[in-house]
């Protein structure tokens, strides 16, 4: 099963593709979609849309795992991230890719074993679990791979099927 993990954002969208075969998960590709600051939002959203379409067409994921939104104190940033996330979900749906969503707590629990793990711990576990030659950069990319790994561990469980009806 090919899984595309996504850490949504407007400035940076982290993405990671893994292949789950049997009980093992292997890295396929990963990176980030960067949109330039001081560019109109609609242009940045279009850049994300075009890039996501290319990624989906190239890697042909069976499923996509996306991080759920977490609103901190800056709602303006949260709204633009929500718009980018909507574009990402639309791309997946238009390609017939099944979508699952995970909270940051669920991702950290699945990858590190501790829901309040810090970013360094997540990056270290992603690098170790997939035997990557170096930690993925930027951090958003490591987060996206962690989301894909979380899905690879949860996608076959009865609990996942219950929550992702």
ZIQUILIN-V935526 format. One record per run of one state. SS is the DSSP state (helix for helix, strand for strand, loop for the rest). FROM is the first residue (numbers start at 1). TO is the last residue. If there is no record, write none. Layout:
ss=SS from=FROM to=TO
ss=SS from=FROM to=TO
//
This chain:
ss=loop from=1 to=1
ss=strand from=2 to=7
ss=loop from=8 to=11
ss=strand from=12 to=21
ss=loop from=22 to=23
ss=strand from=24 to=34
ss=loop from=35 to=40
ss=helix from=41 to=59
ss=loop from=60 to=62
ss=strand from=63 to=67
ss=loop from=68 to=74
ss=helix from=75 to=94
ss=loop from=95 to=97
ss=strand from=98 to=102
ss=loop from=103 to=103
ss=helix from=104 to=111
ss=loop from=112 to=118
ss=helix from=119 to=129
ss=loop from=130 to=138
ss=helix from=139 to=154
ss=loop from=155 to=157
ss=helix from=158 to=163
ss=loop from=164 to=165
//
